[in-house]
Amino acid sequence: MTKLLGISGSLRKASFNTMLLAQAAKSFGGDYTLADLNLPLYDGDIEEKGFPESVQKLHAQMAEADAIIIATPEYNGNISGVLKNALDWVSRIKPAPMADKPVAIMSSTAGRAGGVTALYSLRLCLVAFQPTIVNGPMVAVAGNYAAFDDDGNLKEESYQNAVDGLMEKLKSSI
Ligand SMILES: Cc1cc2nc3c(=O)[nH]c(=O)nc-3n(C[C@H](O)[C@H](O)[C@H](O)COP(=O)(O)O)c2cc1C
């Protein structure tokens, strides 16, 4: 079965981004695992002593995945520190875990723009990893506090269609 790894830029238990990933995984239909981004802050002194197990685990999960989905909140116009920290850690371990790997990016925010600015920023952050980023449809879920029902489903058909479209493209790029 196709291995799909989800990476959420939010550590919150009730995170809408984690919820969005779960919806995307349902649409994708593979063997889905949500990564744990609760890592220490990147510190070269820690790295010198050896990579933390949590970082090694994340790197291995990324390397083993057939495809990766990333969803981030927008914090002050950019991706979350949690996500950037995780990307910085895994970039230190070779081989590059996302090289030529199909990756789909999404965002979900309370604001009206759905995190579009963070999405473009994430795209730039990923350049160093040389993944194959699926170019849309764009999934940027605005007003997230009202966008999901109690079961975590997207209420608006247009958002669900965008997620389905993005997952179809992700599958076809494996
Ligand atoms: C530090 C911080 C900065 C934020 N900045 C923005 C922002 O720039 N744009 C926006 O739409 N929402 C912003 N928000 C609100 C988030 O979009 C909202 O909390 C979102 O639900 C967080 O994602 P999560 O549900 O996955 O945890 C910010 C929230 C925090 C905590």
The ligand as an ORCA input file, in Angstrom:
! r2SCAN-3c Opt
* xyz 0 1
  C       1.435     33.455     16.587
  C       0.217     33.423     15.707
  C       0.209     34.155     14.534
  C      -0.889     34.124     13.684
  N      -0.849     34.790     12.503
  C      -1.846     34.647     11.608
  C      -1.750     35.214     10.300
  O      -0.775     35.852      9.943
  N      -2.784     35.004      9.441
  C      -3.893     34.271      9.794
  O      -4.784     34.087      8.972
  N      -4.004     33.709     11.024
  C      -3.013     33.881     11.940
  N      -3.105     33.276     13.161
  C      -4.284     32.474     13.502
  C      -4.119     31.044     12.967
  O      -4.445     31.023     11.613
  C      -5.031     30.058     13.712
  O      -4.718     30.063     15.090
  C      -4.899     28.643     13.139
  O      -6.074     27.950     13.441
  C      -3.711     27.877     13.667
  O      -3.655     26.629     13.050
  P      -4.036     25.257     13.776
  O      -5.539     25.267     13.987
  O      -3.600     24.204     12.830
  O      -3.314     25.216     15.092
  C      -2.021     33.336     14.044
  C      -2.000     32.597     15.231
  C      -0.904     32.627     16.048
  C      -0.886     31.770     17.300
*
